[in-house]
Amino acid sequence: MQNKKISIVIPVYNEGPILKKEINNLFQEISHKLPSEYNNLELILVENGSTDNTLEIAKKLASQFAQIKIAVLDNPSYGKAIKYGVSIASTKYIAICNIDFWDINFLKQGVDLITKNSADIVVASKTLKDSRDKRNFIRRLITKGFNLFLKLCFHYQGTDTHGLKVFDRKKLIPIIDECITEEEVFDTEFIIRAQYKGLKIKELPITVVEKRKSTYGILKRICPTIKDLFIIKKSLK
């Protein structure tokens, strides 16, 4: 990955209990697995409307790690946080992940595929044969049901859309700018739009470990998610 500068965008909302630990673990992995690129990498933490000490912790981490860039949004919005983080990234290659779900090996493999012109965007799929999904049964079932819905409603050819991604910024920025949703289905939307535009999407297996309970209730998320998916469907040409 020599001379392949990367931005990692992580939306953070009320992540006070785990932010310091996960960022320290992340940089430890980076220093072990990306030693020659360590100083060329930027990590963009997009704090969006937290009511705890997330921003304070993020600022302390930024004073410790020069690679950290902090962005602040006034209101909670997963989609806006990703879009803004991508917009201020200064690199050709961008990775998106969550504070409790990241993998440096995936990032390396994803960028390698893109530089070889084998993909425009690489998605970590929790449902591939070689993946290991260690989350609870309910969350695994919801993932499978959601992906089945995407196949039926959008003819999505992949097996997953939500989670780790790495992509060519130049090719994805126009598509991300077209996205109209602002909550958790946002990154599903830009993957679907990328497929509709004919971009090359590649999937890699991933190991998922449930580090904490979901910060949002499952039932609370269902109706807004379905609503957003139908808004996306109506907007696609």
C-alpha positions as CSV (number, residue, x, y, z in Angstrom):
1,M,0.0,0.0,0.0
2,Q,3.0,2.3,-0.5
3,N,2.0,5.8,-1.4
4,K,-1.7,5.0,-1.1
5,K,-2.8,7.7,1.3
6,I,-6.1,6.8,2.9
7,S,-8.8,8.6,4.9
8,I,-10.8,6.6,7.4
9,V,-14.2,8.2,8.2
10,I,-15.9,7.2,11.4
11,P,-19.2,8.8,12.6
12,V,-19.3,9.0,16.4
13,Y,-22.4,9.7,18.5
14,N,-22.3,9.2,22.3
15,E,-19.3,6.9,22.0
16,G,-17.7,8.1,25.3
17,P,-17.5,4.6,26.9
18,I,-15.5,3.0,24.1
19,L,-14.0,5.8,22.0
20,K,-10.6,6.0,23.7
21,K,-10.1,2.3,23.8
22,E,-11.1,1.6,20.2
23,I,-9.1,4.5,18.8
24,N,-6.0,3.3,20.6
25,N,-6.6,-0.2,19.4
26,L,-7.1,1.0,15.9
27,F,-3.8,2.9,15.8
28,Q,-2.0,0.0,17.3
29,E,-3.3,-2.2,14.4
30,I,-2.4,0.5,11.9
31,S,1.2,0.8,13.3
32,H,1.6,-3.0,13.0
33,K,0.0,-3.6,9.7
34,L,0.6,-0.3,7.8
35,P,3.9,0.9,9.2
36,S,5.1,2.6,6.0
37,E,1.8,4.4,5.5
38,Y,1.2,5.3,9.2
39,N,2.0,9.0,8.8
40,N,0.1,9.4,5.5
41,L,-3.2,8.2,6.9
42,E,-5.9,10.5,8.2
43,L,-8.6,9.5,10.6
44,I,-11.7,11.7,10.4
45,L,-14.0,11.5,13.5
46,V,-17.3,13.1,12.8
47,E,-19.0,13.9,16.1
48,N,-22.7,14.5,15.5
49,G,-24.9,15.8,18.3
50,S,-23.5,13.7,21.2
51,T,-24.8,14.4,24.6
52,D,-22.0,12.7,26.5
53,N,-18.2,13.5,26.6
54,T,-17.5,12.1,23.1
55,L,-16.2,15.4,21.7
56,E,-14.0,16.0,24.7
57,I,-12.4,12.6,24.4
58,A,-12.0,13.0,20.6
59,K,-10.1,16.3,21.1
60,K,-7.8,14.6,23.6
61,L,-7.1,11.8,21.1
62,A,-6.4,14.3,18.4
63,S,-3.8,15.9,20.6
64,Q,-2.2,12.4,20.9
65,F,-2.5,11.3,17.3
66,A,-1.6,13.9,14.6
67,Q,-3.5,11.8,12.0
68,I,-6.9,12.5,13.6
69,K,-9.1,15.2,12.2
70,I,-12.2,16.2,14.0
71,A,-15.5,17.4,12.4
72,V,-18.5,18.5,14.4
73,L,-22.2,18.5,13.4
74,D,-24.9,19.9,15.6
75,N,-27.5,17.2,15.3
76,P,-27.3,13.4,15.3
77,S,-27.3,12.1,11.7
78,Y,-25.4,9.0,10.5
79,G,-25.8,9.9,6.9
80,K,-24.8,13.5,7.2
81,A,-21.8,12.5,9.3
82,I,-20.6,10.1,6.6
83,K,-21.3,12.6,3.8
84,Y,-19.5,15.4,5.6
85,G,-16.5,13.3,6.5
86,V,-16.1,12.2,2.9
87,S,-16.4,15.7,1.7
88,I,-13.4,17.0,3.8
89,A,-11.2,14.0,3.2
90,S,-8.0,14.9,1.4
91,T,-7.2,11.5,-0.1
92,K,-7.9,9.4,-3.1
93,Y,-9.0,6.3,-1.1
94,I,-11.6,6.5,1.6
95,A,-12.7,3.9,4.1
96,I,-15.9,4.1,6.2
97,C,-16.3,2.2,9.4
98,N,-18.0,2.3,12.8
99,I,-16.1,2.8,16.0
100,D,-16.9,-0.8,17.1
101,F,-16.4,-2.4,13.7
102,W,-13.2,-1.9,11.8
103,D,-10.6,-4.2,10.2
104,I,-7.2,-3.0,8.9
105,N,-6.6,-6.2,6.8
106,F,-9.9,-5.5,5.0
107,L,-8.7,-1.9,4.3
108,K,-5.4,-3.2,2.8
109,Q,-7.2,-5.8,0.7
110,G,-9.8,-3.3,-0.4
111,V,-7.4,-0.6,-1.6
112,D,-5.3,-3.3,-3.4
113,L,-8.4,-4.3,-5.4
114,I,-9.2,-0.7,-6.3
115,T,-5.7,0.1,-7.4
116,K,-5.6,-3.0,-9.6
117,N,-8.9,-1.7,-11.2
118,S,-10.7,-4.8,-9.9
119,A,-13.3,-2.7,-8.1
120,D,-14.5,0.9,-7.6
121,I,-15.9,0.1,-4.1
122,V,-15.2,-2.9,-1.8
123,V,-17.7,-3.9,0.8
124,A,-17.1,-6.2,3.8
125,S,-19.9,-8.8,3.7
126,K,-21.0,-10.5,6.9
127,T,-22.9,-13.2,5.0
128,L,-20.2,-14.6,2.6
129,K,-19.2,-18.2,3.0
130,D,-15.8,-17.4,4.6
131,S,-17.2,-14.7,6.9
132,R,-17.7,-15.2,10.6
133,D,-20.7,-13.4,12.1
134,K,-20.5,-13.7,15.9
135,R,-23.4,-11.4,16.7
136,N,-26.5,-12.6,18.4
137,F,-29.1,-14.6,16.4
138,I,-31.6,-11.7,16.1
139,R,-29.1,-9.3,14.5
140,R,-27.9,-12.0,12.1
141,L,-31.5,-12.8,11.2
142,I,-32.2,-9.1,10.6
143,T,-29.2,-8.8,8.3
144,K,-30.3,-11.7,6.2
145,G,-33.9,-10.4,6.0
146,F,-32.7,-6.9,5.1
147,N,-30.4,-8.2,2.3
148,L,-33.2,-10.4,0.9
149,F,-35.4,-7.2,0.8
150,L,-32.7,-5.4,-1.2
151,K,-32.5,-8.3,-3.7
152,L,-36.2,-8.3,-4.2
153,C,-36.8,-4.5,-4.2
154,F,-33.6,-3.2,-5.8
155,H,-32.2,-6.3,-7.5
156,Y,-29.1,-5.8,-5.5
157,Q,-26.4,-8.3,-6.7
158,G,-24.3,-8.3,-3.5
159,T,-24.8,-9.9,-0.1
160,D,-24.3,-6.9,2.3
161,T,-24.4,-3.1,2.2
162,H,-24.0,-2.0,5.8
163,G,-20.6,-1.8,7.5
164,L,-17.0,-1.5,6.3
165,K,-16.3,-0.1,2.9
166,V,-13.4,1.3,1.0
167,F,-13.7,3.2,-2.3
168,D,-12.2,5.5,-4.9
169,R,-13.3,9.0,-3.7
170,K,-13.4,10.5,-7.2
171,K,-15.8,7.9,-8.5
172,L,-18.1,7.8,-5.4
173,I,-18.4,11.5,-4.5
174,P,-20.9,12.3,-7.3
175,I,-23.0,9.3,-6.2
176,I,-22.8,10.2,-2.5
177,D,-23.9,13.7,-3.3
178,E,-27.1,12.3,-4.9
179,C,-28.1,10.4,-1.7
180,I,-31.2,11.7,-0.1
181,T,-31.4,9.7,3.2
182,E,-29.7,10.8,6.4
183,E,-30.0,7.9,8.8
184,E,-28.6,4.4,9.1
185,V,-29.7,3.4,5.6
186,F,-27.5,6.1,4.1
187,D,-24.6,3.8,3.2
188,T,-26.9,1.2,1.8
189,E,-28.3,3.9,-0.5
190,F,-25.0,4.9,-2.0
191,I,-24.1,1.2,-2.6
192,I,-27.4,0.7,-4.4
193,R,-26.9,3.9,-6.4
194,A,-23.3,2.8,-7.3
195,Q,-24.7,-0.5,-8.7
196,Y,-27.4,1.4,-10.7
197,K,-24.6,3.6,-12.1
198,G,-22.6,0.5,-13.2
199,L,-19.7,0.8,-10.8
200,K,-17.7,-2.3,-9.9
201,I,-18.6,-3.5,-6.5
202,K,-16.5,-6.3,-4.9
203,E,-17.2,-8.0,-1.6
204,L,-14.7,-9.5,0.9
205,P,-15.4,-11.8,3.9
206,I,-15.2,-10.3,7.4
207,T,-15.3,-11.4,11.0
208,V,-17.9,-9.5,13.1
209,V,-17.7,-9.5,16.9
210,E,-20.5,-7.9,18.9
211,K,-18.5,-5.5,21.1
212,R,-21.6,-3.9,22.6
213,K,-25.4,-3.8,22.3
214,S,-26.9,-1.7,19.5
215,T,-27.3,1.9,20.5
216,Y,-30.7,1.9,18.8
217,G,-33.6,-0.3,19.5
218,I,-34.3,-2.8,16.7
219,L,-38.1,-2.1,16.6
220,K,-37.5,1.6,16.7
221,R,-35.3,1.4,13.6
222,I,-37.6,-0.8,11.4
223,C,-40.2,1.7,10.3
224,P,-37.8,4.6,9.5
225,T,-35.6,2.2,7.6
226,I,-38.5,0.8,5.5
227,K,-39.7,4.4,4.8
228,D,-36.2,5.4,3.7
229,L,-35.9,2.4,1.4
230,F,-39.1,3.2,-0.4
231,I,-38.0,6.9,-0.7
232,I,-34.8,5.6,-2.4
233,K,-36.7,3.3,-4.7
234,K,-39.0,6.1,-5.8
235,S,-36.0,8.4,-6.5
236,L,-34.0,5.9,-8.6
237,K,-34.2,6.2,-12.4
